Amino acid sequence: MELIDLSQEIYAGMPVYKGLPEVGVDIYATHEEWNGLQNATTKTPSVHKMTLGEHTGTHVDAINHMAIEHKDQSIDKMPLSMFYTEGVCLNFSHKGLKELIEPHELEEACSISNIDIKKGDTVLIHTDHYRKHFGGENWGNGPGISAESAYWLGSKGIAAFGVETMTPGVPSISNKEVHRICGKLGFTHYENMANLHLLVGRSRFRFIALPLKIRGGTGSPVRAIAVFED
């Protein structure tokens, strides 16, 4: 069995989408304090205090994030089967900054890789944007799917799709509409994924990305993995 980690690290000052909470990680308690050491010259963390938004790092969006009409479909109410699926990965590493991925290109990518998208799949979209631009000036300018592609994916009955960028669509072009379509058709997406290049050209895999059970949550960080079994 081979497990591939598809998640970013979470750390203080990491890149977050504009307007969302910055990530803070502070030492809350130390082993020196627990051991009653006076005038200790070291601080060895025993507990950290973290401040972060639900949409931090590699995360999944809840349906209630998509639009107000879905306000009752929070992350804690979404079925676990949406986060434990079969997965496939499509290669779009040739796409440039802010370029849209259209339905005919999804079809071509499936044909090239001999991939058949099935009902309940998670479809991961490799653009290599993470390796090329993470933390840089163009980190927020990645490629994304068009509204038409969101409808195309939704018509396949998928559970979710995942991207390496901070948004599933291109901001100010397709991103808001992609979110609305996901909510309308009842599927979701993962953002800020990593290591998708390790999945390109390979067979189907087990995809696992369980969210925290946040009451009323609009999303959650996940530890996403791909599992290949012999």
C-alpha positions, 0 to 999 in steps of 0.5 A: 500500500502506498499513501501520498500526502496531498495536503499543505502544512499549516503554519503561522503566516502561511498564505490565505485567501484575501480577506480570510483570517490569518493563521496564528500559532502560539505556545500556550503551555510548555513542558517546563511549566508543567514540570514546575521548572523555575527560570527555565531558559527554554520553552518546549511546547506542550500545547499550542494555541491556534487561530485560523479560519475554516478555509485554511490550507488544504480544505473542503468547502461545505455546501452552506458556503456556496450560497445562502439558500444552502445555509442548513447544509453545514460541514457536520451534516454532509455525509462522510461518504463524500470524503471517502471516495475513489479518485482520479487525477487529470493533468493540466500542468500546461495551463498558465496563470488565470487560464480557464479549463473548459469542458472539452479540455476535461474530455480531452484529458480523460481521453489522453489518460484513459480515465472514465469519471464515475458517479461518486468520484473525486476528480483532482485537477493538476496544474502544477501551480503549487510547485510553481507559485506557492507563496509567490506574487502569482500564488493568487493568479492560478488557472481554474475551471469555467462555470461550464466545466463545473456543470460538466463535472456536476453532470457526472455525479461526482462527490467533489473535485480538487485544485492546487489553487486557492480558488476552484475558478478564476477570481473575478471570472468564474470563481463565484459562479463555480461555487454557486453551481457546486451548491446547486448540484450538490457536490463540493471541492477541495482547495490548496492541494499539494503533490498532485504531480505524484498522481499524474498518469497513474490508475485510480486510487482511494481518496480520503480527506475527512473534515473536522466535525465543526458544528455549523461549519462552512468548511474545514481543513483536511488531511487529504491522501491518495491511497494506492493498493497493490 
